[in-house]
Amino acid sequence: MTPTPEEVAAMIRSHMVDADVEVRLYAGDDHFEATVISSAFAGKSRVAQHQMVYAALGEHMKQAIHALALKTAVPKE
């Protein structure tokens, strides 16, 4: 079963408690676009930041989520 944008955001927040997360659908019901801002990304490469988000989504990335357009950032001081 494909998660809703709200469920995707909740999965990310459950692993990155300080994260500011916005998720929306951009095509169909399994193509998501997400913006994740978290201090946990500080000092990490963009690839490492994306891997952290993918880890939070776990098995959903292999099955229910067909595509994820992802933007990550560190909070601005």
NURO-233061 format. One line per 5 residues: their letters; for each residue x, y, z of N, C-alpha, C, O, CB. Coordinates in pm, whole numbers, always signed. Glycine has a CB too. Example, Ala and Ser with C-alpha at 12.3 -4.5 7.8 and 13.67 -1.06 7.14 Angstrom:
BEGIN
as> +1319 -569 +780 +1230 -450 +780 +1320 -330 +780 +1424 -332 +846 +1131 -447 +905 | +1285 -225 +708 +1367 -106 +714 +1290 +3 +787 +1341 +114 +804 +1408 -60 +572 .
# end
This chain:
BEGIN
mtptp> +85 -118 +0 +0 +0 +0 +89 +124 +0 +184 +133 +78 -96 +0 +123 | +59 +218 -85 +138 +340 -97 +104 +435 +17 -13 +461 +44 +113 +407 -233 | +207 +489 +85 +181 +583 +194 +135 +719 +139 +160 +752 +23 +307 +601 +280 | +68 +796 +223 +29 +932 +188 +149 +1024 +210 +245 +984 +276 -95 +979 +273 | +146 +1145 +156 +255 +1239 +185 +274 +1263 +336 +387 +1276 +383 +228 +1373 +115 .
eevaa> +164 +1267 +409 +173 +1286 +554 +244 +1169 +622 +322 +1189 +714 +34 +1304 +613 | +216 +1048 +576 +281 +930 +633 +430 +928 +598 +512 +890 +682 +214 +801 +581 | +466 +969 +477 +608 +976 +439 +679 +1077 +530 +787 +1048 +581 +623 +1017 +289 | +618 +1194 +550 +677 +1295 +638 +693 +1243 +780 +796 +1267 +844 +591 +1423 +638 | +594 +1171 +830 +601 +1116 +966 +713 +1013 +978 +781 +1007 +1081 +466 +1052 +1005 .
mirsh> +733 +931 +875 +843 +833 +878 +978 +904 +888 +1065 +861 +963 +839 +743 +752 | +994 +1010 +812 +1120 +1085 +814 +1139 +1149 +952 +1247 +1140 +1010 +1123 +1194 +703 | +1034 +1212 +1004 +1044 +1277 +1136 +1072 +1177 +1247 +1137 +1212 +1345 +916 +1353 +1167 | +1024 +1054 +1234 +1047 +954 +1339 +1194 +917 +1351 +1238 +873 +1457 +964 +828 +1311 | +1271 +936 +1244 +1414 +906 +1247 +1500 +1030 +1262 +1616 +1021 +1301 +1453 +833 +1122 .
mvdad> +1443 +1145 +1232 +1516 +1272 +1238 +1426 +1371 +1310 +1357 +1452 +1248 +1556 +1325 +1093 | +1427 +1364 +1445 +1326 +1433 +1525 +1327 +1585 +1510 +1223 +1648 +1533 +1344 +1399 +1669 | +1439 +1645 +1474 +1442 +1791 +1460 +1407 +1837 +1319 +1407 +1957 +1292 +1578 +1844 +1499 | +1379 +1744 +1231 +1362 +1777 +1089 +1235 +1858 +1062 +1129 +1833 +1119 +1359 +1650 +1007 | +1251 +1956 +974 +1138 +2028 +915 +1115 +1957 +781 +1200 +1962 +693 +1167 +2186 +899 .
vevrl> +1000 +1893 +767 +975 +1807 +651 +849 +1851 +579 +744 +1870 +640 +962 +1660 +694 | +860 +1866 +447 +744 +1890 +362 +746 +1784 +253 +848 +1763 +187 +746 +2036 +300 | +633 +1717 +234 +622 +1612 +132 +493 +1636 +54 +389 +1665 +111 +623 +1468 +196 | +502 +1623 -78 +382 +1633 -162 +395 +1536 -278 +504 +1491 -313 +362 +1779 -213 | +282 +1504 -337 +279 +1422 -457 +305 +1511 -577 +257 +1624 -581 +144 +1346 -472 .
yagdd> +380 +1461 -675 +396 +1540 -797 +353 +1465 -921 +347 +1526 -1029 +539 +1583 -812 | +323 +1338 -912 +270 +1261 -1025 +211 +1133 -970 +276 +1062 -894 +381 +1232 -1133 | +90 +1103 -1008 +28 +979 -961 +16 +976 -810 +6 +1081 -745 +107 +859 -1008 | +16 +857 -754 +5 +846 -608 +129 +785 -546 +129 +751 -427 -116 +763 -571 | +238 +770 -625 +359 +711 -568 +485 +786 -608 +596 +734 -593 +370 +566 -611 .
hfeat> +470 +907 -660 +584 +993 -695 +582 +1112 -598 +493 +1196 -605 +578 +1041 -846 | +679 +1117 -511 +681 +1217 -406 +793 +1318 -427 +896 +1288 -488 +695 +1151 -270 | +770 +1437 -374 +872 +1541 -371 +884 +1582 -224 +783 +1614 -160 +836 +1665 -465 | +1006 +1582 -171 +1025 +1613 -29 +1136 +1714 -10 +1238 +1712 -80 +1056 +1486 +50 | +1114 +1803 +86 +1218 +1894 +134 +1239 +1862 +280 +1144 +1864 +359 +1179 +2046 +111 .
vissa> +1364 +1834 +317 +1397 +1798 +454 +1509 +1890 +502 +1616 +1895 +442 +1438 +1647 +466 | +1482 +1962 +610 +1582 +2050 +670 +1611 +1997 +810 +1520 +1984 +892 +1533 +2201 +673 | +1737 +1966 +837 +1774 +1907 +966 +1918 +1941 +1003 +2007 +1941 +918 +1755 +1755 +962 | +1938 +1968 +1131 +2075 +1991 +1179 +2158 +1863 +1173 +2280 +1869 +1178 +2072 +2045 +1323 | +2092 +1748 +1163 +2164 +1620 +1151 +2245 +1613 +1021 +2335 +1531 +1009 +2065 +1503 +1157 .
fagks> +2212 +1698 +925 +2284 +1699 +797 +2416 +1776 +803 +2495 +1769 +709 +2196 +1758 +690 | +2439 +1850 +909 +2558 +1936 +918 +2685 +1855 +896 +2707 +1752 +959 +2564 +2006 +1056 | +2769 +1903 +805 +2897 +1840 +777 +2889 +1717 +688 +2992 +1655 +660 +2960 +1803 +904 | +2769 +1680 +645 +2754 +1561 +562 +2738 +1601 +415 +2683 +1707 +384 +2633 +1476 +608 | +2786 +1515 +325 +2769 +1539 +181 +2623 +1526 +144 +2544 +1470 +220 +2856 +1441 +98 .
rvaqh> +2587 +1578 +29 +2449 +1567 -20 +2409 +1420 -32 +2296 +1384 +1 +2434 +1640 -156 | +2499 +1336 -79 +2471 +1192 -90 +2442 +1133 +47 +2346 +1057 +63 +2589 +1118 -157 | +2522 +1165 +146 +2501 +1114 +281 +2368 +1164 +339 +2299 +1089 +408 +2617 +1156 +373 | +2333 +1290 +310 +2206 +1344 +358 +2089 +1266 +298 +1995 +1229 +368 +2194 +1493 +322 | +2097 +1241 +168 +1989 +1166 +101 +1982 +1023 +154 +1873 +968 +171 +2010 +1164 -53 .
qmvya> +2096 +962 +181 +2098 +826 +235 +2030 +822 +372 +1964 +723 +405 +2243 +774 +246 | +2044 +927 +451 +1978 +933 +581 +1826 +933 +564 +1755 +867 +640 +2023 +1058 +659 | +1777 +1006 +466 +1633 +1011 +441 +1586 +875 +389 +1483 +824 +433 +1597 +1123 +339 | +1661 +816 +295 +1624 +684 +243 +1619 +580 +355 +1531 +494 +356 +1724 +640 +133 | +1713 +587 +448 +1715 +493 +561 +1589 +509 +646 +1535 +411 +696 +1842 +515 +648 .
algeh> +1543 +633 +663 +1423 +658 +742 +1299 +596 +675 +1206 +554 +742 +1402 +809 +762 | +1300 +591 +542 +1186 +536 +469 +1195 +385 +451 +1095 +321 +418 +1175 +602 +333 | +1313 +328 +473 +1331 +184 +474 +1274 +111 +354 +1299 +148 +239 +1272 +129 +595 | +1197 +8 +380 +1143 -80 +276 +1048 -7 +182 +1028 -51 +69 +1071 -196 +340 | +990 +104 +226 +899 +178 +138 +971 +227 +13 +910 +239 -93 +837 +298 +213 .
mkqai> +1101 +255 +24 +1178 +300 -92 +1194 +189 -195 +1218 +217 -313 +1315 +352 -48 | +1183 +65 -153 +1201 -48 -244 +1070 -90 -310 +1072 -156 -414 +1260 -166 -169 | +957 -51 -252 +830 -101 -304 +728 +9 -325 +694 +40 -439 +774 -205 -210 | +676 +69 -218 +560 +157 -226 +591 +294 -287 +504 +354 -350 +503 +176 -90 | +713 +344 -267 +749 +474 -320 +824 +453 -450 +937 +404 -451 +834 +556 -217 .
halal> +761 +491 -560 +823 +470 -691 +931 +572 -719 +1035 +539 -777 +717 +475 -800 | +909 +697 -679 +1007 +803 -704 +1003 +904 -591 +898 +931 -534 +981 +873 -839 | +1120 +958 -558 +1132 +1060 -454 +1228 +1168 -501 +1348 +1145 -511 +1180 +999 -320 | +1173 +1285 -531 +1257 +1400 -563 +1289 +1466 -429 +1199 +1511 -358 +1185 +1502 -663 | +1416 +1472 -396 +1456 +1507 -260 +1547 +1629 -258 +1644 +1637 -334 +1527 +1389 -193 .
ktavp> +1513 +1724 -170 +1597 +1839 -143 +1629 +1836 +5 +1538 +1825 +88 +1528 +1974 -184 | +1757 +1846 +40 +1796 +1846 +180 +1879 +1970 +209 +1944 +2025 +120 +1875 +1718 +216 | +1875 +2014 +336 +1949 +2132 +375 +1968 +2133 +526 +1899 +2064 +600 +1876 +2259 +330 | +2066 +2213 +569 +2090 +2239 +711 +2014 +2367 +746 +2009 +2459 +663 +2246 +2252 +744 | +1955 +2377 +865 +1882 +2499 +900 +1975 +2622 +894 +2093 +2613 +927 +1820 +2486 +1040 .
ke> +1919 +2733 +852 +1995 +2858 +850 +1999 +2916 +989 +1899 +2917 +1061 +1935 +2958 +751 | +2115 +2965 +1027 +2132 +3024 +1160 +2064 +3159 +1167 +2067 +3225 +1271 +2280 +3039 +1196 .
# end
